[in-house]
Amino acid sequence: MKKRLILASGSPRRKEIWFHNLDGNLYITGTPGRRDWYANLSANPEFTFHLKQSARADLSARARPILDRAERREVLTGIINKLGG
């Protein structure tokens, strides 16, 4: 899956990322630490979700960081369980 990011400069970029579908909600994840794509989505939450494998589509989307610890724990637990962990 790739997503197109609109940077502060206004120029679009594509970035290949992991995402997880939990009960119809899509979650983008990354490794700990500073990530440019996260900073870009925080500054410009509107982006295009570009599907390129089993389904092909460009979907308008809006990012929302999960800052609440309980909500983050629930989502991460769901992802781990879905991955068989």
Phi, psi and omega in degrees: 000137173238150174236151178259124179258138171260115184278168179305330178289346181091357181268132181285149176222152173251141181221125178280129185219168172267144172220160182227138177257113176240112178053039177085357176260136180260132181238127175267132181234163177206177178279158180301152179115174181289132178231130179299321182296326179291317178298319179296317179290328177294321180281326183224083189290344178280129179209171177254124178269108186259107178271137186224002183250255184295333174235144178239119180192157171246114185246131174290137183215165176226126180275147174220117179292144177263102184260338179287125185300319181294317178296317179298317179298317180297315180295311181297323176297318177298318178295314180299315179298319180294326178280357177089023184264000000 
